[in-house]
Protein backbone atom coordinates (compact mmCIF):
# COMPACT_ATOMS: atom_id res chain seq x y z
CA UNK A 1 0.00 0.00 0.00
CA UNK A 2 1.31 3.46 -0.86
CA UNK A 3 0.62 6.45 1.36
CA UNK A 4 1.38 10.15 0.91
CA UNK A 5 2.91 11.96 3.86
CA UNK A 6 3.53 15.65 4.41
CA UNK A 7 6.29 16.01 7.00
CA UNK A 8 6.70 18.84 9.48
CA UNK A 9 10.18 18.52 11.03
CA UNK A 10 11.30 20.56 14.04
CA UNK A 11 7.84 20.37 15.64
CA UNK A 12 7.26 20.53 19.38
CA UNK A 13 5.86 16.99 19.53
CA UNK A 14 5.40 13.85 17.46
CA UNK A 15 1.95 13.64 15.94
CA UNK A 16 0.18 11.99 13.01
CA UNK A 17 -2.97 13.40 11.41
CA UNK A 18 -5.01 11.43 8.89
CA UNK A 19 -6.26 13.72 6.11
CA UNK A 20 -7.61 11.18 3.62
CA UNK A 21 -7.57 7.39 3.34
CA UNK A 22 -4.00 7.42 2.01
CA UNK A 23 -2.80 10.90 3.02
CA UNK A 24 -1.25 11.88 6.33
CA UNK A 25 0.52 14.79 8.01
CA UNK A 26 3.31 13.79 10.36
CA UNK A 27 4.97 16.13 12.84
CA UNK A 28 8.33 15.11 14.31
CA UNK A 29 10.77 16.78 16.69
CA UNK A 30 13.86 15.82 14.70
CA UNK A 31 15.57 18.17 12.27
CA UNK A 32 15.82 17.35 8.56
CA UNK A 33 19.54 16.66 8.77
CA UNK A 34 21.15 13.40 7.54
CA UNK A 35 17.79 11.62 7.38
CA UNK A 36 16.92 12.12 11.05
CA UNK A 37 13.40 13.36 10.29
CA UNK A 38 12.79 10.55 7.76
CA UNK A 39 13.80 7.98 10.38
CA UNK A 40 11.46 9.56 12.92
CA UNK A 41 8.59 9.55 10.41
CA UNK A 42 9.13 5.81 9.84
CA UNK A 43 8.92 5.27 13.61
CA UNK A 44 5.68 7.26 13.86
CA UNK A 45 4.13 5.38 10.91
CA UNK A 46 5.22 2.01 12.32
CA UNK A 47 3.57 2.84 15.62
CA UNK A 48 0.38 4.12 13.95
CA UNK A 49 -0.05 1.11 11.65
CA UNK A 50 1.26 -1.35 14.29
CA UNK A 51 3.89 -2.84 11.97
CA UNK A 52 7.67 -3.04 12.17
CA UNK A 53 9.85 -0.28 10.72
CA UNK A 54 11.36 -2.78 8.28
CA UNK A 55 7.99 -2.99 6.50
CA UNK A 56 8.04 0.73 5.69
CA UNK A 57 10.06 2.08 2.76
CA UNK A 58 10.51 5.66 1.61
CA UNK A 59 9.80 5.61 -2.13
CA UNK A 60 9.79 9.27 -3.12
CA UNK A 61 10.69 12.61 -1.54
CA UNK A 62 13.94 11.88 0.30
CA UNK A 63 14.72 15.61 0.56
CA UNK A 64 11.22 17.08 0.17
CA UNK A 65 8.44 17.73 2.65
CA UNK A 66 5.96 15.67 0.60
CA UNK A 67 6.89 11.99 0.60
CA UNK A 68 5.52 8.65 -0.58
CA UNK A 69 5.96 5.60 1.64
CA UNK A 70 5.31 1.96 0.83
CA UNK A 71 3.82 -0.21 3.57
CA UNK A 72 4.14 -3.94 3.06
CA UNK A 73 2.12 -6.51 4.96
CA UNK A 74 4.89 -9.12 4.74
CA UNK A 75 8.61 -8.84 5.20
CA UNK A 76 10.70 -9.77 2.20
N, C-alpha and C positions, 0 to 999 in steps of 0.2 A: 504494500500500500504506500502510495506517495502522499506526503503532506507538505503544505506550504507553511513556512514559519517566518514571521517578522521578528527580528531580534532587537532587544533594547539592552545593550550592555551598559555597565556602570550604573545600574539601578540600585535603589536602596534595599530591595529584597528580591528574592526569587519568586516568580509568579508565572502561571500559565493561564491564558485567557483563550477560550474557544470562540472563534468568530463565526466560522461555518463548519460544515462536516469535515472538511480537510484543510482548514485554515486556522492557524493559531498565532497568538502573540506571546512571546516568551521574554520575560524580564529576568536578567541575571546580574549579580553583583560584579562579576569579573570584567576586566577590561579586554577590549579586542586586540590583545597583543599575543603573538605567537600561538594563536588558536585557543587561548584560555576561555574565551566566551563560547566558542563552538563546543568545547569539551563540557562546559557547564550546561549548555542547552541540551546536549545529549543526555546528561544526568537528569535534567528536569523532565525530558520526554520519557525516559526510561521509567521514572517514578510514576508519571501520569498514566502511561499505558501498561504499567506493571510487567515490563519485559526487561531483559538484560541489555546493557549498553552495547553489547556486541551485535545485537539485532538491529541496531540503528546505524544507518550510513548517511553521511552528508553527500548528496549528489550534485547540487548546484549552489553557488553563492558562497564560496569559501571566504571571500573578502567583502561580501556585500551584506547589507542588513536583511534583505529578502533571500531566504534559503529554501531549498527543497531537500527533504529528508526521505529516505526509504526505510520503512519498517517491515521487517520480515517476521513471519510467524515461526519459522524454523531456522536454526543455525545451520550454516553451511559446512 
